[in-house]
Amino acid sequence: MDRSVVISGVGAVTAFGVGIEPLWEGLLAGSSCLRPISRFDPSGFPSRLAAEVHDFSARDFVPKTYRKAVKVMARDIELAVASAKCAIEDAGLSTKGCPATDNVEPTYPSRRIGCHIGAGLIAAELDELTSALATAVDDDGVFSLEKWGDVEGDGAMGNLQPLWLLKYLPNMLSCHVTIIHDAQGPSNTITCAEASGILSVGESLRVIQRNDADLCFSGGAENKINEMGMLRMDFAKRLAPTGDETDGAKIVRPFDPNTPGGLLGEGGGILMLELESSARARDANIYARVSGFGAGHSPRSDDAAERSRGLQYAIQSAIKDAGLTPADIDAILPHASGVPHMDAEEIAALRTVFGDRLNDIPLVTITPNIGDTMAGHGSIAIGVGAMCVRKRTLPARLNAGTPAPDLNAGPADVRDAPINHMLICTNAQGGQNGAVVLSAATESPQ
């Protein structure tokens, strides 16, 4: 298509801090933020390590007139709102909610700004929920659905905080971002676990290509470092038991056949996807061109090779969409969750697509550094990939295990890398898969 799309701004909130630079510097240093959980007492869980974001509030990232709305923002929403502001500032753009300077008009008309943000199943804060549940018991002290839903009497549901539901709807991430920045173009919410961010970027890419917008907020955010989130992931057999270990980088071992499982991180990543001709006209600092996108769904199966077909199709589609072949890919940033069954299907897909060349392609892994940020993972990964392409550098790689010998995934130091085309791909808890190809912006569009 003649409407080429680029990444002109990257915003991130991870356990390394606010902004893409703290994340990039942490990855270059080979540091890990996977530490003992401090937000609540995790002693009842077998997995007690995670990558938490500290000293952070969305109040610092919204206009003064909007600060009251932070009261109805769950942590996931706060991560998205802050990441969006970072992305706008990084791109040198001006919006209604984030003017570059006083009295400066927005760079784009509101109707030409879209927003696509991935979200997860937002867990209710236990203090809010239990304060209502405690009043929904019968005379025997047993939970009563009748007392919970009694709307005419003194029902427990009436004891929930005012506007309680508005904190926990997944579409509230994009809702707040669009309100703050007056983005009136196409908007959508994608809830596909770790694939959400990549699928959101794909949605934004197509919206701009078909001339329904010129600029899009795109990405995802999620926080599962809470009692309900941890419990769900433990039931899903996603989390590694940590015992008394305090360094999560020793536990998350991507593509090691003996990996015990993954660990969670909280985080958000928002990218500014912009029509390339417009970005160049305003002399934007372009990270990379989004040259290809693909998606696929894995069949339900106990066989990793069978399950890998969805990711395989997503990767092949993205490479074809970019007008490339597998031989053109210089580096790959996969999910690399450390969860045994997910790693197995990801390896199978990569082997099918890249064959004997796979060992020659360096893999960039970020889960040993910041954990699995779920709906935030895909867009954070694309942000890191954009930095790799722009800086022509691969960050240090952590791996305390022994990956399969045909994978270039073991421990590595920072190294220079002439990256022209980089693949970012992920599978996800529910079987969704997404892939994006980033290409160096100095090259001519395909």
Secondary structure, DSSP 8 states (H G I E B T S, - for coil): --S-EEEEEEEEEETTEESHHHHHHHHHTT----EE--SS--TTSS--EEE---S--GGGGS-GGGGGGGGG--HHHHHHHHHHHHHHHHHT---SSS-SSTT---SS-GGGEEEEEE-------HHHHHHHHTT-B-TTS-B-HHHHT-TTTT-GGGGS-TTGGGGT-TTHHHHHHHHHHT--S-EEEE--GGGHHHHHHHHHHHHHHTTS-SEEEEEEEE---SHHHHHHHHHTT-B---TT---GGGT--TT-TT---B-EE-EEEEEEEEEHHHHHHTT----EEEEEEEEEE----S-HHHHTHHHHHHHHHHHHHTT--GGG--EEE------HHHHHHHHHHHHHHHGGGGGGSBB---HHHH-B-GGGHHHHHHHHHHHHHHHTEE--B--SS---TTSB-S-B--EE---SEEEEEE--TTSEEEEEEEE-TTS---
